[in-house]
Amino acid sequence: MKQRIIYFSRIKALACIGVVFLHTFYAAAAFAKTKGEMAAMLTVRNLMMWAVPCFVMVSGALLLDGEREISYKKLFGRLILRMAAALVIFSVLFSCFDSLLITKDFGLKTFTRGFKQIIYGGGWRHMWYLYLMIAIYLLLPAYKLITKAAKPRDIIYILAVYTVFLSVLPTIEGLTGKDLAFYICTASVYPLYLFLGYAIHNGIIRLNVPLCVILTLAGAAAVTGLSIWSAGGNSAPKVNALLGNYSFIVTVLFSAGVFGLVKLTENKPVKIIDMIAAELEKCSFGIYLIHMAGLKLIFVVWKVDPFASGGALTVTGISIGVLIASYIIVRLLKFIPYVNRII
């Protein structure tokens, strides 16, 4: 058995926290009454956009390892089955949540609607991540053939092509509002993050402290500046669309910087931090699934207006409260047989 990689736990724990803050501040933006309040909410949301890419990068570092054998039995019987089960169960549960607490029309159609949402979408927006992971798992055998046979320069080439066609060109299209004629035969930026995580973890791309700091600080500064600028109404739709898109080149570089910074701490264990990180890592998938129910309860059912008292501080408190509550719920659910295999 391979030794546990501590920095993976740290990245997943940070990304878990980042996702909760991202969704909380984005949800709270609906209550913003001034441009300043809107700018504050969207700036924090956009500063957390590295979280999901870092989750995918950890998956790439782990799953694309040439020495890590993943049989088709494990692929379909464990990895894909877990995502599919979570998709079905939570789609139905969230449909029940909506019917009982929001639309007040609970009945047979609640379940049929939940199953339709599995096929056609239209359910809770954060469920897109499950479809993403199913897609990644389905293509994993092909991706692993590449990493098993590829030399470092081949991985660099793949990353260069993915970066240009899945990040740089979409960024140009987003800024200009015009579609470019050049394209590559894939519709998703996420393989870029998958191979990027693999390349950074294995030293194919070497990120030292100064470079990681520059990428992280420059990314944060660019995101902050663009968020504030767009809140003022200057080309807001185009810029907001880019800031909320994982293919934005700034997000790609920002995410690489954050991942690299945490990786550089791998040989420096910190007992308390690593204990907390390990706990959050164990529950990160369940927290991702469940935390949105807490946010919907607070902002949609109870209609809590954070700007009526405290503003950004209140939103921060809600983020922390939802994170802790979600962790406790998931930790308790993990004592239930079979449920613990899903979340």
C-alpha positions as CSV (number, residue, x, y, z in Angstrom):
1,M,0.0,0.0,0.0
2,K,1.3,3.4,-0.9
3,Q,2.1,5.9,1.8
4,R,-0.6,8.5,2.3
5,I,0.2,11.8,0.6
6,I,-0.4,14.5,3.2
7,Y,-0.6,17.5,0.8
8,F,-3.5,15.9,-1.0
9,S,-5.5,16.0,2.2
10,R,-4.6,19.7,2.7
11,I,-5.7,20.6,-0.9
12,K,-9.0,18.7,-0.6
13,A,-9.7,20.3,2.8
14,L,-9.0,23.8,1.5
15,A,-11.0,23.1,-1.6
16,C,-13.9,21.9,0.5
17,I,-13.9,25.1,2.5
18,G,-13.5,27.1,-0.7
19,V,-16.5,25.5,-2.3
20,V,-18.7,26.3,0.7
21,F,-17.6,29.9,0.7
22,L,-18.0,30.2,-3.0
23,H,-21.6,29.0,-3.0
24,T,-22.5,31.0,0.2
25,F,-21.2,34.3,-1.1
26,Y,-22.8,33.6,-4.5
27,A,-26.2,32.9,-2.9
28,A,-25.9,35.9,-0.7
29,A,-25.3,38.2,-3.7
30,A,-29.1,37.9,-4.5
31,F,-29.7,40.0,-1.4
32,A,-27.2,42.7,-2.3
33,K,-28.7,46.2,-2.5
34,T,-25.8,48.3,-3.6
35,K,-23.0,47.9,-6.2
36,G,-20.5,47.7,-3.3
37,E,-22.3,44.8,-1.6
38,M,-22.6,43.0,-5.0
39,A,-18.9,43.6,-5.7
40,A,-17.9,42.2,-2.3
41,M,-20.0,39.1,-2.7
42,L,-18.9,38.3,-6.2
43,T,-15.2,39.1,-5.5
44,V,-15.1,36.5,-2.7
45,R,-17.1,34.0,-4.9
46,N,-14.6,34.5,-7.8
47,L,-11.6,34.3,-5.4
48,M,-12.8,30.7,-4.6
49,M,-12.9,29.5,-8.2
50,W,-9.7,27.6,-7.7
51,A,-11.5,25.1,-5.5
52,V,-13.1,22.7,-8.0
53,P,-10.1,22.8,-10.3
54,C,-7.9,21.7,-7.4
55,F,-10.3,18.8,-6.6
56,V,-9.9,17.7,-10.2
57,M,-6.1,18.2,-10.1
58,V,-5.8,15.9,-7.1
59,S,-7.9,13.3,-9.0
60,G,-5.5,13.6,-11.9
61,A,-2.4,13.2,-9.6
62,L,-3.9,10.1,-8.1
63,L,-5.8,8.4,-10.9
64,L,-3.3,9.0,-13.7
65,D,-0.4,7.5,-11.7
66,G,1.1,4.8,-14.0
67,E,1.7,2.5,-11.0
68,R,-1.8,2.7,-9.8
69,E,-3.8,-0.1,-11.4
70,I,-7.5,0.5,-11.9
71,S,-9.4,-2.5,-13.2
72,Y,-12.7,-2.2,-15.1
73,K,-14.3,-3.9,-12.1
74,K,-13.1,-1.2,-9.8
75,L,-13.8,1.5,-12.3
76,F,-17.5,0.6,-12.8
77,G,-18.2,-1.3,-9.6
78,R,-16.7,1.3,-7.3
79,L,-15.8,4.7,-8.8
80,I,-18.6,5.2,-11.3
81,L,-21.2,3.3,-9.2
82,R,-20.5,5.7,-6.3
83,M,-21.1,8.8,-8.4
84,A,-24.2,7.3,-10.1
85,A,-25.7,6.3,-6.7
86,A,-25.0,9.7,-5.3
87,L,-26.6,11.3,-8.4
88,V,-29.8,9.3,-8.1
89,I,-30.2,9.4,-4.3
90,F,-29.5,13.1,-3.9
91,S,-31.4,14.2,-7.0
92,V,-34.5,12.6,-5.5
93,L,-33.8,13.9,-2.0
94,F,-33.3,17.5,-3.3
95,S,-36.5,17.2,-5.3
96,C,-38.3,16.2,-2.1
97,F,-36.7,19.2,-0.3
98,D,-38.0,21.5,-3.0
99,S,-41.5,20.0,-2.9
100,L,-41.8,20.0,0.9
101,L,-40.3,23.3,1.8
102,I,-40.6,25.5,-1.3
103,T,-43.2,24.6,-3.9
104,K,-45.4,22.7,-1.3
105,D,-46.6,20.2,-3.9
106,F,-45.1,16.9,-2.5
107,G,-46.5,13.9,-4.3
108,L,-45.7,11.2,-6.9
109,K,-44.5,13.9,-9.3
110,T,-41.8,14.8,-6.8
111,F,-40.1,11.5,-7.5
112,T,-40.7,11.5,-11.2
113,R,-39.3,15.1,-11.4
114,G,-36.2,14.0,-9.5
115,F,-35.6,11.1,-11.9
116,K,-36.2,13.4,-14.9
117,Q,-33.6,15.8,-13.5
118,I,-31.1,13.0,-13.4
119,I,-31.5,12.5,-17.2
120,Y,-32.2,16.0,-18.4
121,G,-30.6,18.2,-15.8
122,G,-32.5,21.1,-14.1
123,G,-31.9,19.9,-10.6
124,W,-29.7,21.7,-8.0
125,R,-26.9,23.4,-9.9
126,H,-24.0,22.0,-7.9
127,M,-24.8,18.4,-9.0
128,W,-23.0,19.1,-12.3
129,Y,-19.8,17.9,-10.5
130,L,-21.1,14.4,-10.4
131,Y,-21.7,14.3,-14.1
132,L,-18.2,15.7,-14.5
133,M,-16.6,12.9,-12.4
134,I,-18.6,10.2,-14.2
135,A,-17.3,11.5,-17.5
136,I,-13.7,11.6,-16.2
137,Y,-14.0,8.1,-14.9
138,L,-15.4,6.8,-18.2
139,L,-12.4,8.2,-20.1
140,L,-9.9,7.2,-17.4
141,P,-8.6,4.1,-19.2
142,A,-7.7,6.2,-22.2
143,Y,-6.1,8.9,-20.1
144,K,-4.0,6.2,-18.2
145,L,-2.8,4.8,-21.5
146,I,-1.4,8.2,-22.3
147,T,0.4,8.7,-18.9
148,K,1.8,5.2,-18.9
149,A,3.5,5.6,-22.3
150,A,4.1,9.4,-22.4
151,K,7.4,11.0,-21.8
152,P,7.5,14.3,-19.8
153,R,7.7,16.3,-23.1
154,D,4.5,14.5,-24.3
155,I,2.7,15.6,-21.2
156,I,3.9,19.1,-21.7
157,Y,2.7,19.0,-25.3
158,I,-0.8,17.8,-24.2
159,L,-1.0,20.5,-21.6
160,A,0.1,23.2,-24.1
161,V,-2.5,22.1,-26.6
162,Y,-5.2,21.9,-23.9
163,T,-4.2,25.3,-22.5
164,V,-4.4,27.1,-25.8
165,F,-7.6,25.5,-27.1
166,L,-9.5,25.0,-23.8
167,S,-8.5,28.1,-22.0
168,V,-6.7,30.8,-24.0
169,L,-9.1,30.7,-27.1
170,P,-12.3,30.5,-24.9
171,T,-11.0,33.5,-23.0
172,I,-10.4,35.5,-26.2
173,E,-13.9,34.5,-27.4
174,G,-15.4,35.6,-24.1
175,L,-13.7,39.0,-24.2
176,T,-14.5,39.7,-27.9
177,G,-17.9,38.0,-28.1
178,K,-16.8,36.3,-31.3
179,D,-16.4,32.6,-32.0
180,L,-13.0,31.6,-33.4
181,A,-12.7,29.1,-36.2
182,F,-10.0,27.0,-34.5
183,Y,-11.1,24.2,-32.1
184,I,-10.0,20.9,-30.7
185,C,-12.2,17.8,-30.4
186,T,-13.1,18.0,-26.8
187,A,-15.8,20.2,-25.2
188,S,-14.5,20.5,-21.6
189,V,-11.6,22.2,-19.9
190,Y,-11.4,19.6,-17.1
191,P,-8.9,17.2,-18.8
192,L,-6.5,20.1,-18.7
193,Y,-6.8,20.2,-14.9
194,L,-6.6,16.4,-14.7
195,F,-3.3,16.3,-16.6
196,L,-2.1,19.5,-14.9
197,G,-2.4,17.9,-11.5
198,Y,-0.6,14.9,-12.7
199,A,2.2,17.0,-14.2
200,I,2.7,19.1,-11.1
201,H,2.6,16.2,-8.7
202,N,5.2,14.2,-10.7
203,G,7.5,17.1,-11.2
204,I,7.0,17.3,-15.0
205,I,6.0,20.9,-14.3
206,R,8.3,22.3,-11.6
207,L,6.8,25.1,-9.6
208,N,9.1,26.7,-7.1
209,V,8.0,29.0,-4.3
210,P,8.4,32.4,-6.1
211,L,6.5,31.1,-9.2
212,C,3.7,29.7,-7.1
213,V,3.4,32.9,-5.1
214,I,3.4,35.0,-8.3
215,L,0.7,32.8,-9.9
216,T,-1.4,32.9,-6.7
217,L,-1.1,36.6,-5.9
218,A,-1.4,37.7,-9.5
219,G,-4.4,35.5,-10.0
220,A,-6.0,36.9,-6.8
221,A,-5.2,40.4,-7.8
222,A,-6.6,40.0,-11.4
223,V,-9.8,38.3,-10.1
224,T,-10.3,41.0,-7.5
225,G,-9.7,43.8,-9.9
226,L,-12.0,42.4,-12.6
227,S,-14.7,41.6,-10.1
228,I,-14.8,45.1,-8.8
229,W,-14.5,46.6,-12.3
230,S,-17.4,44.4,-13.6
231,A,-19.6,45.4,-10.6
232,G,-19.4,48.9,-11.8
233,G,-21.2,48.0,-15.0
234,N,-18.2,48.1,-17.4
235,S,-18.7,45.2,-19.8
236,A,-20.1,43.3,-16.9
237,P,-21.8,40.4,-18.7
238,K,-18.6,39.4,-20.6
239,V,-16.3,39.8,-17.6
240,N,-18.7,38.1,-15.2
241,A,-19.1,35.2,-17.6
242,L,-15.3,34.7,-17.7
243,L,-14.9,35.0,-14.0
244,G,-17.5,32.3,-13.5
245,N,-15.9,30.0,-16.1
246,Y,-13.3,27.4,-15.2
247,S,-11.8,27.8,-18.7
248,F,-10.7,31.4,-17.9
249,I,-7.0,31.5,-18.3
250,V,-6.6,33.5,-15.1
251,T,-8.5,30.7,-13.2
252,V,-6.2,28.1,-14.7
253,L,-3.1,29.9,-13.6
254,F,-4.5,30.8,-10.2
255,S,-5.5,27.2,-9.6
256,A,-2.0,26.0,-10.6
257,G,-0.5,28.5,-8.2
258,V,-2.7,27.4,-5.3
259,F,-2.1,23.7,-6.0
260,G,1.7,24.3,-6.3
261,L,1.9,26.2,-3.1
262,V,0.2,23.5,-1.1
263,K,2.4,20.9,-2.7
264,L,5.5,22.7,-1.6
265,T,4.4,22.0,2.0
266,E,4.4,18.2,1.6
267,N,7.5,17.6,3.6
268,K,6.4,19.8,6.5
269,P,3.8,18.0,8.6
270,V,1.8,20.0,11.1
271,K,-0.1,17.7,13.4
272,I,-3.2,19.7,14.2
273,I,-3.6,21.1,10.7
274,D,-3.2,17.7,9.2
275,M,-5.6,16.1,11.6
276,I,-8.3,18.7,10.6
277,A,-7.4,18.3,6.9
278,A,-7.7,14.5,7.1
279,E,-11.2,14.8,8.7
280,L,-12.4,17.3,6.1
281,E,-10.9,15.1,3.3
282,K,-12.9,12.1,4.5
283,C,-16.1,14.1,4.5
284,S,-15.4,16.4,1.5
285,F,-17.6,14.7,-1.0
286,G,-20.5,14.4,1.4
287,I,-20.0,18.1,2.5
288,Y,-20.1,19.1,-1.2
289,L,-23.4,17.3,-1.7
290,I,-25.1,18.4,1.6
291,H,-24.0,21.9,2.2
292,M,-26.3,23.3,-0.6
293,A,-29.3,22.1,1.4
294,G,-28.2,24.3,4.3
295,L,-27.7,27.3,2.0
296,K,-31.1,26.8,0.4
297,L,-32.8,26.5,3.8
298,I,-31.2,29.7,5.0
299,F,-31.5,31.9,1.9
300,V,-34.6,30.4,0.0
301,V,-36.8,28.9,2.7
302,W,-36.0,31.2,5.7
303,K,-35.1,34.2,3.4
304,V,-32.3,35.4,5.7
305,D,-31.0,38.7,4.4
306,P,-27.4,38.9,5.5
307,F,-27.2,42.6,4.7
308,A,-29.9,43.4,7.2
309,S,-27.3,42.8,9.9
310,G,-23.6,42.4,9.5
311,G,-23.2,42.1,5.7
312,A,-20.1,40.3,4.7
313,L,-19.3,39.3,8.3
314,T,-22.7,37.6,8.5
315,V,-22.1,35.8,5.2
316,T,-18.8,34.6,6.5
317,G,-20.5,33.3,9.6
318,I,-23.1,31.5,7.6
319,S,-20.3,29.9,5.5
320,I,-18.5,28.6,8.6
321,G,-21.8,27.5,10.2
322,V,-22.9,25.6,7.1
323,L,-19.5,24.0,6.7
324,I,-19.5,22.8,10.4
325,A,-23.1,21.6,10.3
326,S,-22.5,19.7,7.0
327,Y,-19.3,18.1,8.4
328,I,-21.2,16.9,11.5
329,I,-24.1,15.5,9.4
330,V,-21.8,13.7,7.1
331,R,-19.6,12.3,9.9
332,L,-22.7,10.9,11.5
333,L,-24.0,9.4,8.3
334,K,-20.7,7.6,7.8
335,F,-21.7,5.4,10.7
336,I,-24.6,4.0,8.6
337,P,-23.6,0.9,6.5
338,Y,-23.8,1.4,2.7
339,V,-24.4,5.2,3.1
340,N,-20.8,5.5,4.1
341,R,-19.7,4.1,0.8
342,I,-21.5,6.9,-1.1
343,I,-20.6,10.0,0.9
